[in-house]
Amino acid sequence: MKRCFLAMIVLSVSVFFSTASAQKKVNGKVLSEVKEWRMENGKKKIDHVTKYDAQGNKSEEIEYTKVGDQKSRTVYKYNDKGKCIEEQHFDEYNKLEKTVQFQYNEFGKKQSARILFPNGKLKSEKVYEYITE
């Protein structure tokens, strides 16, 4: 019992430090956004924007059309362990298309993904199985 408790403490501390060090940095500064530009005839046109939260997790992605209009947008939500638990997918009009909710097993591996219609009703579900030797 003492070993189990000690192992849980060590695991908790390692998760804390790995999460804190997971922040993406550029030139020693925390990364908050990445913009991707498409070059056409010497002009920059926005192609893709990825935003990050204070923990370094991807919080939002926006994809643009060739003329610079929003093509799609995805918003990400995380649990306290830094695992993505939800994705909200929006269309070019910023209208919710679907929500994907993830659940994880006791080892931190994806257990299932539920895809929901905008009204919250279940569209489909995917279950993950991990086979080891």
Secondary structure by P-SEA (a helix, b strand, c coil): caaaaaaaaaaaaaaaaaaaacccccccccccbbbbbbbcccbbbbcbbbbbcccccccbbbbbcccccccbbbbbbbcccccccbbbbbcccccccbbbbbbbcccccccbbbbbcccccccbbbbbbbbcc
